[in-house]
Amino acid sequence: MAQPSSAEWIDRFLTNDPPRHKSLVMTVCGDAIAPHGGAFWLGSMIDLLGPLGVSERLVRTSVFRLVQEGWLTASREGRRSRYALEPKALPRFERANRRIYSPPGLDWDGRWTFVLASNGSIDGDLRALLRKELAWEGFAMLATGVMTHPAPDRDTLREILARAGADGKVFVCDAAGLPGVGARPLPELVGDAWDLSGVVAGYRGFIETFTQLADMDPDIAPQDAFAIRTLLIHAYRRVQLHDPMLPLGLLPDPWPGSDAYELAGRIYRHTYARAEEHIMAMLRKEDASTPEADQDFHERFGGLA
């Protein structure tokens, strides 16, 4: 099969698997807006997403909903609207970025972290909120009031408990298997607690879709480079949302998430520089003082240089 041009690939992707508009705005905020100061004028977002099939009306609706949900803040200057990442939401953007741009394969010391909410210690609303937030970070519920993960980020766990209002209301402990008592090995909890079949299928589908871009011509039009980079991260993030991010030592070998990460990094490095040209042109059309990408941006996928 002939290698499609970048424009042909973009058109086919948008036809076969059109992204949700609000979710696509979130991807652009995290991937393209955050490194440039975390703010944008509405006109810039409309210009960025227009070639991806998102109309001005849908951009306005999506941004308005993200303000309502606490992801963005809004301000006005005359008839123009300016938006910025909500400071309280920044830790969640930062966590998502660590998941996306950092390599899989968490170091693991063989211990597991358990979050325990004994009967009556918290009300039903807080219990449901904690379950949702911890599940987002890959925790599995073993029983009512018992959630676990083998290698959670402790700062993230601390932030979740504080934001949910669960400080001092739940037990958090580390545990290791107790040898010599005839117990099952703790690593077998993976098979009991997580169904990874959907994650495996998601990574394999991602690889199948994006492999044909791995050897693209780096001399790509800036607008096309931005479109491919955005669709790449959007698709990769969508798979990662369902990945509990377990240590590689507890996962099937080979793990397709490792191959997906390598492929995503390769395509990102192909496209990031020309995409930045387009991003800066669109952002500076509305605000000439928009800064260049920060240092964290250049460290994505192990370093972009």
Salt bridges, closest charged atoms under 4 A:
ASP17 OD2 - ARG238 NH2 2.60
ASP31 OD2 - ARG229 NE 2.78
ASP31 OD1 - ARG300 NH1 3.03
ASP47 OD2 - LYS285 NZ 2.85
GLU56 OE2 - ARG60 NH2 3.01
GLU69 OE2 - LYS22 NZ 2.62
GLU77 OE2 - ARG80 NH2 3.60
GLU133 OE2 - ARG92 NH2 3.93
GLU133 OE1 - ARG163 NH2 3.26
GLU137 OE2 - ARG95 NE 2.76
ASP155 OD1 - ARG158 NH1 2.71
GLU159 OE1 - ARG95 NH1 2.44
GLU159 OE2 - ARG163 NE 2.69
ASP174 OD2 - ARG154 NH2 2.35
GLU188 OE1 - ARG184 NE 2.75
ASP192 OD2 - ARG184 NH1 2.93
ASP215 OD1 - ARG266 NH2 2.42
ASP219 OD1 - ARG274 NH1 3.09
GLU276 OE1 - HIS36 NE2 2.76
GLU276 OE2 - ARG229 NH1 3.00
GLU277 OE2 - ARG274 NE 3.14
GLU286 OE1 - ARG80 NH1 2.78
GLU292 OE2 - ARG284 NH2 3.63
